[in-house]
Amino acid sequence: MLARPGTLHSPFPLHRGAAMQHIWLAVLSSLSLRLVLQCRAEEGLEFPNFDGKDRVLDINERNFKKALKRYDLLCLFYHEPVPANKGLQKRFQMTELVLELTAQVLENKDIGFGMVDSQRDVKVAKKLGLEEVGSVYVFKDDRVIEFDGELSADTLVEFLLDVLEDPVEIINNAMELRAFERMEEDIRLIGYFKGEDSYYKAFQEASERFQPYIKFFATFDKSVAKHLSLKMNEVNFYEPFMEEPAILPGRPLTEMDIVEFVNQHRRATLRKLRAENMFETWEDDMDGIHIVAFAEEEDPDGYEFLEILKDVARDNTNNPELSIIWIDPDDFPLLTTYWETTFKLDLFRPQIGVVNVTDADSVWLDMSNDEDLPTAEELEDWIEDVLSGRVNTEDDDEFAYDQEDEHYVLEEDESPEPDEDDDGDD
Ligand SMILES: *[C@@H]1O[C@H](CO)[C@@H](O)[C@H](O)[C@H]1NC(C)=O
């Protein structure tokens, strides 16, 4: 059997923490007051542990209306019935624990948490408009916001705090303006209005429909507006990584004008994959494929590659067919090895390729032999080949088809290895 890491040197791997605690207690009891004080000075990084208190409600027909009324936000996990299988039950409990921990961390905010069983609570689910099993839905005022991100406490807490805020942020001065200008990864809208009691109202109403995924800003300040070349009642749309904004046609704008424009333009030419809405992004494919670029922004090669990608995106921003998903592997440590295996990639280097979202089949631009990264022109040529179908994930499949018989199709590089390597494993 393969030894799990951590079981090699310690006979009691799970009790390591407890043993350490004993040693600490022994050390502590012999310390002087000065050192104890120093210890106290090291507080301040206490990760929350689940305290065992149930905060997540079991939502049913009797209590859902009350729950909706009672909180500023109501966060509901819509789930499959609890499985009979022990292992799967554990998985279910882990998800439940994510909700419990989130509820605990946000205890002093006015947020309610609950679970809705897709089988037992069919009626409630229908009344609330819950559709996708496995999703989290957040109710704010009379709106429903679907959370389509990684179900971890970190991500969910961040998301809920975003939803609690006002959907429009007001920019009052040069400092706030600079912060606004630095947010190049986000889709942002900014409008210039006379004041709160003006056409700002339509803008604000539109913003509520996209919170927290699309950021809305407004200014009532003449000099801020001047700096952005905004006219009165004008709204600008900033696509991620673009230098110049698009101006929404027409002035003043109605809520629907804004909503329609955003819906038409929200699939950016270059978009960053984010934990908070990763599944939504992935579902928004281009006829079954994604062009995916892996690049670590903190790595020199990754940074350089990203700059080239931005250039390509800026050159092709008017091509509605093109959208590149940028993934920074640093943001998804739990997925890195899975991606490396699935796509047969080395993610220590920047990569770009095409992924078929049906079967995760992929082809990647060969950058291994070059000392240098591809130029923007080379990358554009390759993208053109992808968009025209010359580069695709299917050609090598057909090759496999021709080689093998119809009833046994394997990709070349997936052929089983000869037995000799398999021995030592058992
Ligand atoms: C993606 O893969 C599926 C299943 O192998 C295949 O039927 C489909 O044609 C592929 N799509 C594209 C765009 O290559």
The ligand as an ORCA input file, in Angstrom:
! r2SCAN-3c Opt
* xyz 0 1
  C     -16.549     18.343    -27.719
  O     -16.558     16.973    -27.380
  C     -17.754     16.292    -27.700
  C     -17.661     14.881    -27.129
  O     -16.441     14.264    -27.445
  C     -17.958     16.326    -29.203
  O     -19.147     15.657    -29.535
  C     -18.020     17.776    -29.660
  O     -18.131     17.860    -31.045
  C     -16.795     18.556    -29.198
  N     -16.999     19.981    -29.486
  C     -16.144     20.741    -30.174
  C     -16.540     22.140    -30.408
  O     -15.069     20.331    -30.562
*
